[in-house]
Amino acid sequence: MIIDFHAHIYPEKIAEKASRVIGEFYDLPMCYNGNVQRLLESGSQINVTKYIVHSTATKPEQVESINNFIISETQKHKEFIGFGTIHPEYQNFESELERIKKAGLKGIKLHADFQKFQMDDEKMDKIYEAIKNQGLIVLAHAGDYRFDFSSPKRIANVIKKHP
């Protein structure tokens, strides 16, 4: 079994732009555009059987629509295992995490560099506890050399505080 553990997907109308923005953020050309069908086609060429799919909310108001999209795509494609998103400033995180869990998503994707928060910031403690209480996994983009938001030290602090 081959699992693509890190697959970003986006709604068709924003896939091209979202991929371009990521490429600009990292100053790297993007080979794919985040389109679901293109992901499935390219994965089938190398016998990928499962994909961990996710996206990241860069603003609190994006949380629900992104999670709706991920939930919808995991319901359409049995090969997708979905991870939702939470933004540190999203107010209704407890109910959203409960909804994510009930929908069958397995975790939460955090990208501190895009979301502009320090992984070990105390304001995240309630969110980490709520994620744990729902039995969800945290997938965190970490260690970007240009920023200190997700340094290994910060990740270690989170793990110590929230084992």
N, C-alpha and C positions, 0 to 999 in steps of 0.2 A: 504494500500500500504506500502510495506517495501522497503526502499532505503538504499543501502550500500553506504555511502557517501565517503568512502575512500578506493578505490580498486586499488592497483597497478597492472598493467599488463605489460607484456614484450613479445617480439617476442620469439617464441618457442626455437630458438637456444641459447638464452641468459637467459631465464627465471630462470633456476636452479641457475646459477652463480649470477645473480642479486639478487635473494632472499637470497642466502648465504651471499653475501656482506652486505646486510642490517642487517641480523642476527648478523654478526660479528661486525658491527658498533654499534649495541645496546647491544651486548652480550646476545642475546636472541635467542632461537631456533625458526625457522620459521615453521609454520604449513603448509603453502601452498607455492607453488613455482612461483607464478605470471603467471601461464599458464592460458590463456583465457578460455579454455574448462573446466578446473578444477574449476575456479571461478564460471562459469555458473552452473556446476553440484552441487557444494556445496551450492550455493545460492538457487537453486531450491528446495533443501531439506527443507529450512525454508521459502519458498515463497517470496524470494526477487524478486521484479519486476523491479527495476531500480538500476543501478550501476554508481557512479561517478568514472570514470576510468582516470588514469593519470600515469605519470612517471616523473622523474626529470633528467635533463641534468646536469651531474657533470663536463662537459667540453663544451665549446662553440660549438665545432664541432659536438656534439651530438644533438643539438637542432632540426634541420630539420628532421633527421631520426626518432627521437622519435615522433615528431609531425606527420610525415607521418604515422607512425604506429598507433597512437591514432586515427587519422582521418579515416584510413582504417578500424579499428575495430568498430568505431561508425557507419560506413556505413554498415557493415556486421551485426551488432547486434543492433536491435531497442531498446533494454533494456539498452544500454550504453549511458551515457551522458559524453562527453569527455572534459577534461581540458588539454591544451597544456603545454608546458614548455618554459621558456626563461632562459638563463644563463646571469648573470650580465656582462660578457665580450663579449657576442654575439653582433656583430656590426650591423647587419641588423634587429634589433628588431622591428622597426616600420613596415616594410614590412611583417615580419613574423607574427606579431600580426594581421595585416590586413588579411593575408592568413588564420590564425587560425579562425578568426571571420567568414570569407566567407565560410569556411568549416563546420561551424555549431558548433564549440566547444564553450563552455560556459565560460571558464575561464582559468587561468594560475595557475599551481602549482609551488610554490617556496619552496625550502628546504635549508634555509641559512646554516644549519649545514653541509650538504653534499656539497653545492656549495661554502661554505667558504666565505660568505660576511655578513656584518652587515645589518640587515633589514632596518635600518634608515640611511644607508650611502648615502650621497648626490649624489653619482654616480647613484643611483637607481631612483632618482627623475624623470628623463626623461622617464624611463621605466614605472614607476607607472602612469605617465601622459598619456603615450601612451596606457597603459592597460585601463585606465579610458575612454579615447577617443574612444576606440573600444567597450565600454560597456561590458567589460569582468569582471569577478569576480576573486579575488585573494584568492587562498587557500594556506595558509602558514603553514608549519610545524613550531611549535613554542615552546619555553620554555624548551629546553633540558638543564638539570641541569649542564651538563659538559661544556657547552659553553655559551658565551654571544652573539652569532650571532643573536639569535631570542628571546631574553628575553621579558617578557611582557612589560617592559619599552620601548624597541625598537619598538615593535609592536604599542604601544600607540603613540610613536612619528610619526610613519608612518601614523596612522589614523588621527592624528591632522593635519599633513601637507597635506595629500591626503584623505580628507573625502569621 
